[in-house]
Amino acid sequence: MRYSRIIGLGHHVPDKVITNDYLSTVMDTNDAWIVERTGIHERRWVDPAQDTVANMAAKATRMALERARLKETDIDFIVFATITPDYFFPGSGVLLQRELGLDGSIAALDIRNACSGFIYAVSIADQFIKTGMYKNVLVVGAEIQSTALDISTRGRNTAVIFGDGAGAVILQASDKPGVLSTHLHSDGRFAEELYIKDPGSSRPHSERQPDQILDTTTYKVVMNGNQVFKHAVVRFMEVIQEALDANKLRKEDINLLVPHQANLRISQYIQEKLALSDAQVYNNIMRYGNTTAASIPIALSEAWAEGKIKENDLICLAAFGSGFTWASALIRW
Ligand SMILES: CC(C)(COP(=O)(O)OP(=O)(O)OC[C@H]1O[C@@H](n2cnc3c(N)ncnc32)[C@H](O)[C@@H]1OP(=O)(O)O)[C@@H](O)C(=O)NCCC(=O)NCCS
């Protein structure tokens, strides 16, 4: 039997630290509100003069390659999860390929499944490895959210939550498990509960490309936080249970749960429902905010570097986000 195993992890976050106190100088908010509602103390936002989605992804990739003792040319396929690509098209996969100095011999695929994007990407990489098509697949989640936030009191319900960053893993073919299973779901009835409308293609030319864009609100993140929260806590639990059932495992078997860093209160709710200890759940939202598709690979990379993931451990990944989409993966390390 052919499996895929994670053999290298890396991450990169921008240098610029945005504290809650800084945000309270540019909008009507305060540290106590943000910490109580989200658990976030600070996040990183890019410097548009130097950071791009692709170059942050390249830095995360180089760390993952070094830890895997591989070089760029060992990569057979790139799967890139982002909803904030550098260009409207082409996607960020090819830009990363260029940053890594790889020529046209490998393919690059883009995934647009928001906060669930990284697990969707791992699932796709896993299928390509299992079928024997590829041996080393680079899976990346990278986002620049800060440039689409309404950084004013009007946009404070999202501006305080989202951050920028990149994470990467190398999945390699092995005869030992690896990724045990992945579970993917979506429900488009809730698409507009968390979305950015423009630049959408289905509107008349005059609306899509006004001569002077006076109202830029349709280019900003819109979120119905309450709805997102209510759905997230239910779906997270369902999709984790689905993964455990599929592998005839119990919640007690999980050594480390690495949830998408949506909101610390969501992670704490899941932790309580699953009766997991603090040591069994990894959170770093306090330092990075919600980095969408980048959040799980950044957290995995940090957890691994801190020695929290050991050989043979059972690692559970779970995510929920825009779409709505939700997903889980169980990994035997
Ligand atoms: C966004 C979220 C933190 C808001 O918390 P909440 O308790 O639902 O708060 P509400 O939206 O009901 O707002 C409560 C009040 O705080 C205000 N408020 C909103 N954002 C604020 C901010 N940053 N600072 C201060 N006050 C704020 C609201 O205007 C509202 O005021 P009102 O009562 O006078 O109308 C919460 O809904 C949430 O975490 N949702 C899930 C978000 C998420 O995980 N998104 C990513 C999914 S991948």
The ligand as an SDF file (V2000), in Angstrom:
LIG
                    3D

 48 50  0  0  0  0  0  0  0  0999 V2000
  -16.5220   38.2260   14.9390 C   0  0  0  0  0  0  0  0  0  0  0  0
  -16.8680   37.8530   16.3600 C   0  0  0  0  0  0  0  0  0  0  0  0
  -15.5950   37.8430   17.2130 C   0  0  0  0  0  0  0  0  0  0  0  0
  -17.8130   38.8940   16.9010 C   0  0  0  0  0  0  0  0  0  0  0  0
  -18.1610   38.5590   18.2260 O   0  0  0  0  0  0  0  0  0  0  0  0
  -19.6650   38.6110   18.7000 P   0  0  0  0  0  0  0  0  0  0  0  0
  -19.6680   38.3150   20.1410 O   0  0  0  0  0  0  0  0  0  0  0  0
  -20.4650   37.7480   17.7750 O   0  0  0  0  0  0  0  0  0  0  0  0
  -19.9620   40.1110   18.5290 O   0  0  0  0  0  0  0  0  0  0  0  0
  -21.0920   40.8240   17.6630 P   0  0  0  0  0  0  0  0  0  0  0  0
  -20.7660   40.7530   16.2100 O   0  0  0  0  0  0  0  0  0  0  0  0
  -22.4230   40.3030   18.1250 O   0  0  0  0  0  0  0  0  0  0  0  0
  -20.8690   42.2650   18.1430 O   0  0  0  0  0  0  0  0  0  0  0  0
  -21.0820   42.6790   19.5130 C   0  0  0  0  0  0  0  0  0  0  0  0
  -20.8360   44.1580   19.5870 C   0  0  0  0  0  0  0  0  0  0  0  0
  -19.4240   44.4210   19.4460 O   0  0  0  0  0  0  0  0  0  0  0  0
  -19.2120   45.3520   18.3940 C   0  0  0  0  0  0  0  0  0  0  0  0
  -17.9460   45.0580   17.7270 N   0  0  0  0  0  0  0  0  0  0  0  0
  -17.7230   44.3100   16.6070 C   0  0  0  0  0  0  0  0  0  0  0  0
  -16.4250   44.2770   16.3300 N   0  0  0  0  0  0  0  0  0  0  0  0
  -15.8100   44.9910   17.2880 C   0  0  0  0  0  0  0  0  0  0  0  0
  -14.4570   45.3160   17.5550 C   0  0  0  0  0  0  0  0  0  0  0  0
  -13.4560   44.8830   16.7860 N   0  0  0  0  0  0  0  0  0  0  0  0
  -14.1620   46.0640   18.6430 N   0  0  0  0  0  0  0  0  0  0  0  0
  -15.1300   46.4920   19.4610 C   0  0  0  0  0  0  0  0  0  0  0  0
  -16.4400   46.2310   19.2540 N   0  0  0  0  0  0  0  0  0  0  0  0
  -16.7670   45.4810   18.1980 C   0  0  0  0  0  0  0  0  0  0  0  0
  -20.4030   45.2000   17.4860 C   0  0  0  0  0  0  0  0  0  0  0  0
  -20.5880   46.3810   16.7350 O   0  0  0  0  0  0  0  0  0  0  0  0
  -21.5130   44.9500   18.4730 C   0  0  0  0  0  0  0  0  0  0  0  0
  -21.9270   46.1570   19.0180 O   0  0  0  0  0  0  0  0  0  0  0  0
  -23.4840   46.4150   19.3520 P   0  0  0  0  0  0  0  0  0  0  0  0
  -23.8180   45.3930   20.3830 O   0  0  0  0  0  0  0  0  0  0  0  0
  -23.4750   47.8200   19.8270 O   0  0  0  0  0  0  0  0  0  0  0  0
  -24.2070   46.2030   18.0650 O   0  0  0  0  0  0  0  0  0  0  0  0
  -17.5470   36.4770   16.4500 C   0  0  0  0  0  0  0  0  0  0  0  0
  -18.8010   36.5300   15.8390 O   0  0  0  0  0  0  0  0  0  0  0  0
  -16.7470   35.4100   15.8120 C   0  0  0  0  0  0  0  0  0  0  0  0
  -15.6760   35.0890   16.2760 O   0  0  0  0  0  0  0  0  0  0  0  0
  -17.2810   34.7840   14.7510 N   0  0  0  0  0  0  0  0  0  0  0  0
  -16.5710   33.7820   14.0320 C   0  0  0  0  0  0  0  0  0  0  0  0
  -15.5760   34.4590   13.1780 C   0  0  0  0  0  0  0  0  0  0  0  0
  -14.6680   33.5110   12.5250 C   0  0  0  0  0  0  0  0  0  0  0  0
  -14.2320   32.5440   13.0880 O   0  0  0  0  0  0  0  0  0  0  0  0
  -14.3490   33.8190   11.2740 N   0  0  0  0  0  0  0  0  0  0  0  0
  -13.4480   33.1020   10.5110 C   0  0  0  0  0  0  0  0  0  0  0  0
  -14.0290   31.8310   10.0800 C   0  0  0  0  0  0  0  0  0  0  0  0
  -12.8760   30.9280    9.2790 S   0  0  0  0  0  0  0  0  0  0  0  0
  1  2  1  0
  2  3  1  0
  2  4  1  0
  2 36  1  0
  4  5  1  0
  5  6  1  0
  6  7  2  0
  6  8  1  0
  6  9  1  0
  9 10  1  0
 10 11  2  0
 10 12  1  0
 10 13  1  0
 13 14  1  0
 14 15  1  0
 15 16  1  0
 15 30  1  0
 16 17  1  0
 17 18  1  0
 17 28  1  0
 18 19  1  0
 18 27  1  0
 19 20  2  0
 20 21  1  0
 21 22  1  0
 21 27  2  0
 22 23  1  0
 22 24  2  0
 24 25  1  0
 25 26  2  0
 26 27  1  0
 28 29  1  0
 28 30  1  0
 30 31  1  0
 31 32  1  0
 32 33  2  0
 32 34  1  0
 32 35  1  0
 36 37  1  0
 36 38  1  0
 38 39  2  0
 38 40  1  0
 40 41  1  0
 41 42  1  0
 42 43  1  0
 43 44  2  0
 43 45  1  0
 45 46  1  0
 46 47  1  0
 47 48  1  0
M  END
$$$$
